[in-house]
Amino acid sequence: MNATPPYNLTELLACVAASLLQDGCSVFVGTGLPLVAGMLAQRTHAPGLLIIFEAGGIGPQVPALPISVGDSRTYFKASAASSMHDVMSASQAGYVDYGFLGGAAMDCFGNINTTVIGDWSHPKARLPGSGGANDVGSFCWRTIYLMRQQSRRTFVKKLDFITTPGYLSGPGAREAAGLPSGNGPYRVITQLGVYNFDEITKRLQLLALHPGVSVREVQDASEFEILIPEKINVSPEPTAEQVRILREIDPRGLVLGK
């Protein structure tokens, strides 16, 4: 039996993210790690996964890693070469199952800040802003956050600005704000583990630790208290086949590294 080849943290995160995507569903991706995860899922357990790009590519069979959401490869054998308007409209109409997002900071209810750090008038840092993130977080049925640097600076008690709504102030708050019932943050993946949100309180809860990570490390890397269930899973290590496919997707290591 062949041993699993060495893998790096980014490859582990790609495999974890890919495992969340079900066959026959649709996923809104940007370039980078979300796209790698979508391509891996499509080439393994979810061949019928419908990948959607912000610039308008819908349902492509991406042949190689694109460098942007408008790269011509995002339209390769696609169901449609559409537009940002149509993609966002599809999300608002409830046709997008999963959406990937990142963020500079997140609170316990999954609200995301990608706008400003510090006071709005005199900020410590200006960030890129929403782009399509508000649409994705508001209307995709299951939003997956990829936040590679979990720390007390990124998992914060209070956000300086809410760019993208999570569960806002808790149970019922999304619906009260006019957002669809039954959607919202689904999973959070960091360098330490995988999280979900408690069904009753809507607070962040540990779901799985990555290999070699402890609960103490998870709690120490957060300003707010993370809910810890009685049973905690461990993320499976990438298989040899997954590693092979990942390195075929990104042979130069632009996203996954070397």
C-alpha positions as CSV (number, residue, x, y, z in Angstrom):
1,M,0.0,0.0,0.0
2,N,1.3,3.4,-0.9
3,A,1.7,5.9,1.9
4,T,0.0,9.2,1.7
5,P,2.6,11.7,0.5
6,P,3.5,14.7,2.6
7,Y,0.9,17.5,2.4
8,N,0.9,21.1,3.6
9,L,-1.7,23.0,5.6
10,T,-3.3,24.6,2.6
11,E,-3.8,21.3,0.9
12,L,-5.5,20.0,4.1
13,L,-7.8,23.0,4.1
14,A,-8.6,22.5,0.4
15,C,-9.6,18.9,1.2
16,V,-11.7,19.9,4.2
17,A,-13.5,22.5,2.2
18,A,-14.1,20.2,-0.8
19,S,-15.6,17.6,1.5
20,L,-18.4,20.0,2.4
21,L,-19.6,20.3,-1.3
22,Q,-22.3,17.8,-2.3
23,D,-22.8,16.4,-5.8
24,G,-25.6,18.0,-7.7
25,C,-25.4,21.3,-5.8
26,S,-24.2,24.8,-6.9
27,V,-21.3,26.8,-5.4
28,F,-20.3,30.4,-5.7
29,V,-16.5,30.6,-5.7
30,G,-13.8,33.2,-6.1
31,T,-10.3,32.5,-7.2
32,G,-7.8,31.0,-4.8
33,L,-8.5,28.3,-2.3
34,P,-12.3,28.2,-2.8
35,L,-11.9,27.5,-6.5
36,V,-9.2,24.8,-5.7
37,A,-11.7,23.2,-3.3
38,G,-14.5,23.3,-5.9
39,M,-12.3,21.8,-8.6
40,L,-11.1,19.1,-6.2
41,A,-14.7,18.2,-5.3
42,Q,-15.7,18.2,-9.0
43,R,-12.9,15.8,-9.9
44,T,-13.6,13.4,-7.0
45,H,-16.9,12.9,-5.2
46,A,-19.0,15.7,-6.8
47,P,-18.7,15.5,-10.6
48,G,-22.1,17.2,-10.9
49,L,-21.1,20.2,-8.8
50,L,-22.2,23.4,-10.6
51,I,-19.4,26.0,-10.1
52,I,-20.4,29.7,-10.4
53,F,-18.1,32.6,-10.9
54,E,-18.9,36.2,-10.0
55,A,-18.0,37.5,-13.5
56,G,-20.6,35.2,-15.1
57,G,-19.1,31.8,-15.8
58,I,-21.8,29.2,-14.8
59,G,-21.1,25.5,-14.7
60,P,-17.6,25.3,-16.3
61,Q,-15.4,22.2,-16.3
62,V,-12.3,24.3,-15.3
63,P,-9.3,22.8,-17.1
64,A,-6.6,24.6,-15.2
65,L,-6.4,27.1,-12.3
66,P,-7.6,30.5,-13.4
67,I,-5.9,33.7,-12.2
68,S,-9.1,35.7,-11.8
69,V,-12.9,35.3,-11.9
70,G,-12.9,36.7,-15.4
71,D,-10.2,34.4,-16.8
72,S,-11.4,32.7,-20.0
73,R,-10.9,29.3,-18.3
74,T,-13.9,30.1,-16.0
75,Y,-16.1,29.7,-19.1
76,F,-14.5,26.4,-20.4
77,K,-17.4,24.0,-21.4
78,A,-19.7,26.2,-19.2
79,S,-23.5,26.0,-19.2
80,A,-23.5,29.8,-19.6
81,A,-21.1,32.7,-20.2
82,S,-23.3,35.1,-18.4
83,S,-22.9,38.3,-16.3
84,M,-22.4,39.4,-12.7
85,H,-26.0,40.7,-12.8
86,D,-27.3,37.2,-13.7
87,V,-25.1,35.5,-11.1
88,M,-26.2,37.7,-8.3
89,S,-29.8,37.5,-9.4
90,A,-29.6,33.7,-9.3
91,S,-28.3,34.0,-5.7
92,Q,-31.1,36.3,-4.7
93,A,-33.6,33.9,-6.3
94,G,-32.4,31.0,-4.1
95,Y,-30.5,29.0,-6.8
96,V,-27.1,29.0,-5.1
97,D,-26.5,26.3,-2.5
98,Y,-23.0,27.2,-1.2
99,G,-21.0,30.4,-1.2
100,F,-17.3,30.8,-0.1
101,L,-16.2,33.9,1.8
102,G,-13.2,35.2,3.7
103,G,-12.8,38.0,6.1
104,A,-10.5,40.1,8.1
105,A,-12.5,39.5,11.3
106,M,-15.5,37.6,12.5
107,D,-17.6,37.6,15.7
108,C,-19.3,34.7,17.5
109,F,-22.5,35.0,15.3
110,G,-20.6,34.8,12.0
111,N,-20.8,38.4,11.1
112,I,-17.8,39.4,8.9
113,N,-15.8,42.6,8.5
114,T,-13.9,43.3,5.3
115,T,-14.3,47.0,5.3
116,V,-12.3,48.9,8.0
117,I,-10.3,48.2,11.1
118,G,-10.7,50.9,13.8
119,D,-12.9,54.0,13.8
120,W,-14.6,54.7,10.5
121,S,-13.4,58.3,10.4
122,H,-9.8,57.6,11.4
123,P,-9.2,53.9,10.7
124,K,-6.1,51.9,11.4
125,A,-6.6,50.2,8.1
126,R,-9.0,50.4,5.1
127,L,-9.9,47.0,3.6
128,P,-11.3,46.0,0.2
129,G,-14.9,46.2,1.2
130,S,-17.8,44.0,0.3
131,G,-17.6,43.4,-3.5
132,G,-20.2,40.6,-3.8
133,A,-19.7,39.3,-0.3
134,N,-22.8,40.8,1.1
135,D,-24.9,39.2,-1.6
136,V,-23.2,35.8,-1.1
137,G,-23.6,35.9,2.7
138,S,-27.2,37.2,2.5
139,F,-28.6,34.8,-0.1
140,C,-26.6,31.6,-0.6
141,W,-28.2,28.8,1.5
142,R,-24.9,27.7,3.1
143,T,-22.0,30.1,3.5
144,I,-18.6,28.6,4.1
145,Y,-15.9,30.9,5.6
146,L,-12.2,30.2,4.9
147,M,-10.2,32.2,7.5
148,R,-6.6,30.9,7.4
149,Q,-5.3,33.0,10.3
150,Q,-7.5,32.3,13.4
151,S,-6.3,34.6,16.2
152,R,-7.6,37.0,18.8
153,R,-7.3,39.7,16.1
154,T,-9.6,37.8,13.6
155,F,-12.0,36.1,16.1
156,V,-13.2,39.2,17.9
157,K,-15.9,40.0,20.5
158,K,-17.1,43.1,18.6
159,L,-16.5,44.0,15.0
160,D,-15.5,47.5,14.0
161,F,-17.8,47.2,11.0
162,I,-20.3,44.5,9.7
163,T,-19.7,44.0,6.0
164,T,-21.5,40.7,5.6
165,P,-24.3,39.5,7.9
166,G,-23.9,36.3,9.7
167,Y,-26.6,35.6,12.3
168,L,-26.4,39.3,13.3
169,S,-27.3,39.5,17.0
170,G,-28.5,35.9,17.3
171,P,-31.6,33.7,16.8
172,G,-34.2,35.3,14.5
173,A,-32.1,38.4,13.7
174,R,-31.5,37.5,10.1
175,E,-35.2,37.0,9.4
176,A,-36.1,40.2,11.3
177,A,-33.7,42.0,8.9
178,G,-35.6,40.7,5.9
179,L,-33.2,37.9,4.9
180,P,-34.5,34.4,3.9
181,S,-35.3,31.9,6.6
182,G,-33.1,28.9,6.8
183,N,-29.9,30.2,5.3
184,G,-26.7,31.8,6.7
185,P,-23.2,30.8,7.9
186,Y,-22.7,27.0,7.6
187,R,-19.1,26.2,8.3
188,V,-15.9,28.1,9.2
189,I,-12.5,26.6,8.3
190,T,-9.3,27.9,9.9
191,Q,-5.8,26.6,10.3
192,L,-6.9,25.1,13.6
193,G,-10.2,23.4,12.8
194,V,-13.7,23.4,11.5
195,Y,-16.7,25.1,13.1
196,N,-20.4,25.2,12.7
197,F,-23.1,27.3,14.4
198,D,-25.3,26.0,17.3
199,E,-28.8,25.6,16.0
200,I,-30.4,27.3,19.1
201,T,-28.0,30.1,20.0
202,K,-26.4,30.6,16.6
203,R,-23.0,30.9,18.3
204,L,-19.8,29.5,16.8
205,Q,-19.2,25.9,17.8
206,L,-16.2,23.7,17.3
207,L,-16.9,20.7,15.0
208,A,-13.5,19.2,14.3
209,L,-9.9,19.8,15.1
210,H,-7.2,19.5,12.5
211,P,-4.6,16.8,13.2
212,G,-2.3,17.7,16.1
213,V,-4.4,20.7,17.3
214,S,-5.8,20.9,20.8
215,V,-9.0,22.5,22.2
216,R,-6.9,24.9,24.2
217,E,-5.2,26.2,21.1
218,V,-8.6,26.9,19.6
219,Q,-9.9,28.8,22.6
220,D,-6.6,30.7,23.0
221,A,-6.9,32.0,19.4
222,S,-10.3,33.7,20.0
223,E,-11.5,36.7,21.9
224,F,-14.9,35.2,22.4
225,E,-15.8,31.8,23.9
226,I,-16.2,29.1,21.4
227,L,-18.8,26.5,22.2
228,I,-17.2,23.0,22.7
229,P,-19.5,20.0,22.3
230,E,-19.0,16.7,24.0
231,K,-17.9,15.0,20.8
232,I,-15.2,16.6,18.7
233,N,-14.1,15.1,15.4
234,V,-10.7,15.2,13.8
235,S,-10.3,16.3,10.2
236,P,-9.2,13.4,8.0
237,E,-5.7,13.8,6.4
238,P,-5.6,14.2,2.6
239,T,-5.4,10.9,0.7
240,A,-2.7,10.2,-1.8
241,E,-5.3,10.6,-4.6
242,Q,-6.4,14.0,-3.3
243,V,-2.9,15.3,-3.0
244,R,-2.2,14.1,-6.6
245,I,-5.2,15.9,-7.9
246,L,-4.5,19.1,-6.0
247,R,-1.0,19.3,-7.4
248,E,-2.4,18.6,-10.9
249,I,-4.8,21.5,-10.4
250,D,-2.1,23.9,-9.1
251,P,1.2,22.5,-10.4
252,R,3.1,25.8,-9.8
253,G,1.8,26.1,-6.2
254,L,0.3,29.5,-6.8
255,V,-2.4,28.8,-4.2
256,L,-1.4,25.7,-2.5
257,G,2.3,26.5,-2.1
258,K,5.2,24.1,-2.5
